């Protein structure tokens, strides 16, 4: 009798644990996956839907496609300036990312390692600068861009994107530099190493995870930026993907939904590939972090 009661009690505990796991783990996970992946699914099916199915919901399901077509993608790649927009976005994102990382490494190292008076306040001010919205900064920046004579050029974006990339990358790298034991630098100084040698041969190799994460986030922010690209670029051949897709594929009240979704889908692939390519190295670098 006692064994039966015990078995029933264990069975009820397992049932309650399984039910709790469904509501606490699996259900929120499914909701998260739906919210995360449904926009990509919607872009994908809209990109290959024939025009007749895009608005005819009475005869066609909006959540599925019958007889997919590549006409929208062909139109986007061969009858618009989308390949040029893709190249412009790539050049601007890569150049602004490297420029921002170059400046952020020196700024973060100086704040965390040189220990000058007001270093913490400087770090806080840099972080607060990142919180300033671009909708406020683009007005004074536009004056500078016109005065420098770089309006309507990729250089205008390459030089203005670091205004919001450097504060973020500096703040992120400060945390990684702080995690590196200062005793390593003191030992190197005793052995006669210069600050440049310490930075390039000790600090940066140990801060690879921080450099990767800062670079990925900077590249993503540059790739998706809209306000500066809309303000400082006017000609179609110099536009980036976020601006070109919106301004060139929407004509008055006519929305070319197939081409729009194709452009959004193809424009998101480089960022997805970047994250997929670096995720293993990023995780392995994190597991090999420095221990004090």
N, C-alpha and C positions, 0 to 999 in steps of 0.2 A: 504493500500500500504506500509506504513511504517512498519507494523507488518510483512508483507511478506519478506521485505528486511532484517529485523532483524533476522527472522527465517533462511533465506538463509545464512546470515553471520555466525550465530551460527552453522549451519550445516557444513559450510566450515571449521570453526575453529575446530570442532570435527573431521572432516575428516583429516585435517592437523595434529592434535594432535595424531590421531591414526596411521597415516602413519609415523610420526616422531618416535613414540614409537616402531614401527616395526623395523625401521632401526637403532635406537639408543639402544634399549634394547633387543628385541627378536632375531634379526639376530646375533648380537655379542654373545649372550648367546648360541644360537644353534651352532655357530662355536666353541665356547669354549667347549661345551659338546661333540661335535664330536671329537675334538682333544684330549680331556681328556679320553673319554670312548672307542674310536675305538681300541686302542691297547689292552685293556682288552677283547673286543669282538673278535679281531683277535686271541689272545691267546686261548680263550675259544673254538672257532670253530676248530682251528688247533689241540687242545689237544684231540678232539673227532673225528677227521677225519680219515677214513681209509687211509692206505698208498697209495692206488691207486688214491685217490682224491687229494693228496697233491701236485702232480706235473702235473696231467693230466687236464690242464686248457681247453683243447679243448672240452672235454666231461663233465666237471664239473665246476661249478662256484666257483671261489676262495673266494667269500663272503658268501657262504652258504654250508651246509653239508647235504648229503643224507645218511641215514643209519649210524648214529653216533655209535662209538665204544668206549669202555673203555680199550682197549688193551694197549694204551700208558700209561695210568695211572697205570694199573696193572704192566706193565713192570717197570715203574719208582719206584713203591713202593716195589715190591717183587723181582726184579732182579738187582737192583742197590743199592748203599749205601745211597740213598736219605733220608730215615728215620734217619740215623745217621747224615747226613749233617744238617738236620732240627734240631735235638737235639743240635748239636754243635753250630749252629747259635743262638739258643735260649739261651743257657748257656752263650755264649760270650756276646750277646747283653744285657741280664739282668744284669750280673755281672759288665760289663763295664759301664752300665748306672747308677747303684747304686754307684759304686766307683766314677764316675764323679760328680754325684749330691752331694755326701758327701763332696768332696773337693771343689766344686763350691759354696756351701752354705757358708762355712767358708770364702772363698776368697771374694765373693761378699759382705758379711756382713762386713768384715774387711775394704774393700775399701770404702763402702758407709757410715758406721756408726762410725768407730773408728777415722776418720778424722785425719790421720797422714799426714805428709808432703810428697808430691808426690803421693797421692792417685789417683788423676785424671790421672796422667801420667801412673801409674801402670795399671789402667783400660784400658787406650788406648793401652798400649803395649800388654795386654792380648787379646784385640780384634784384634790387628795386627797379633798376633801369630795364631789366627784362620784362617787368610787369607793365611798363608803359605801353599802351596799345599803339599799333602802327597807324591807326586812323588819326592819331594826334601828330605823329612824327612825320608823316608823308608831306605835310604842308611846308614846314621849314626845309625838309630835304629836297623838295621839288625846286625851291629857290636855289639851293646849292648846285643841284644837277644842271639847271639852266645856266648858271654862272660859269660852271666848268665846261660847258659846251658838249656834254655827253648825253643830252636828251635823245631818246629814241635809239638807244644802242644797248647792247648787252653789258657794256661796261657800267652803265648806270645802275643796273641791278646787281652786278658783282660787287660794286662799292657800297651799295646801300643795304643789301641783305645782312652784312656783318653787324649792322647797328642793333639787330635783335638776336643774331646768332652768337656773337662774342659774349654778351652777358650770360646767356644760358650755358654755353660751353665752359666758360670760366667757372661759374658756380658749380657745375658738375665735376670738373677736374679738380677743384679745390678739395672736394670730399675724397677723391682717390689719392691725391698727394698727401692728404692728412693721414691716410691709413698706412703710409710707408714709414717705417721706423726711422726717426731722425738719427739714430745711432749709426746707420749705414753712411749717411752723409758726413757725420763727424769723423768716422774712421777714414773715409776717403780724403777729407781735408787734412787729417794727420799725415796721410801718405803722400800728400803734395798735389792732390787733384784740384783742378780749377772748378769753378762753378759750372762752366760750360761742360766740362767732362762729367761732372756729377749728374747734370741734367740729361745728357745724351746717353750716358753709359750705365746709369743706375736708376734714375727716377723714371724716365720714359719707358724702358723695357718692363719695369714693374707696373707701370700704369697703362699697359696695353688695353685691358678691359675698359678703362675709362675713356681712352682715346677712341676705341671702337664705338662705344655707346654714344659718346658725344658726336662723333662723325656721322653715325646713322641718324640721330635726331636732327642734326644740322642739315643733312642732305634732305631729309623728309620735309622739314620746314621750308627749305628753299624750293623744293619741288612743288609744293602745294601753295606757295605764296601767291596772293591775288592782288592786294591793294597797290603795292609798289609797282608791280608789273602792269597793272591797268593805268596807273598815273604816269609812269615814265616812258612807256612804249606806245607809239601810235601807229606805226606801219605794220602791215600784216606779216611781212617776212621776218620781223624781229620779235614777234609776240611769243609768249610761252604757252604751254598747253592750257592752264586754267583760264587764261584770258582769251586765247584764240578760239577755243571750243565754244565759249559763251558768246563772244562778240561776232564770230564769223558764221556760226551755225544757227543762230537765232536771228531771223530777219523779220523785224516788226513783231507781228503776233503769230508768225509761222515758226514752229519749233520742229526741227528735223530730228525727231526723237531717236531714230535708228542710228544716225551719225553721231548724235550727242552721246548716246550710251556707248557706242563703239569707241569714241574718243576718251570717255571717262574710264572705260575698262582697259584699253591699251595704255592709257596714261598711268594707271595704278600698278601695272605689271612690273616696271623697273624697281619700284619701292619694295614690292613683294619679293622679287628676286634678291634684292639686296639684303633684306632681313633673313631670307632663307639661306643665303650663302654664308652669312657671318654668324648665324645663331650657334652653330656647333663650336666655333672658335671662341665665341663670346662666353659660352657656358664653361668650356674647358679652361679659359683664362680666369674665370671667377673661382673655379675650384682650386686653382693654383695661386690664389692671392697670397700676399705677404702676411706672415704671422709674426706678431711681436713675441 
